[in-house]
Amino acid sequence: MHIVPGFVVRQIAGETIAIPAGPAARELSGLLALNGSGKVLFDLLQTEQSEADLVQALLDNYEIDADTAQADVAEFLGILRSNGVLIESEAEV
């Protein structure tokens, strides 16, 4: 899975914001505010990643347990899916 191409990530007033541009602007009419872990995951999703890869990234970057990392990744992916900006890989569909 990966993010629809075309997002620009910027720091605005101390917040990390993903702004859709190009093809992404057709899929999402708004902004995505990213916290620290959200930015880590969003950055990784610029290329093809598995859910396990994302969970491992949170475990590597934060002092959290596997259940918390799994829940955080599932929540984040759910938000991306509901906004139509996540492209599932053929193997996952």
Secondary structure, 3 states (H helix, E strand, C coil): CEECCCEEEEEECCEEEEEECCHHHHHCCCCEEECHHHHHHHHHCCCCCCHHHHHHHHHHHCCCCHHHHHHHHHHHHHHHHHCCCEECCCCCC
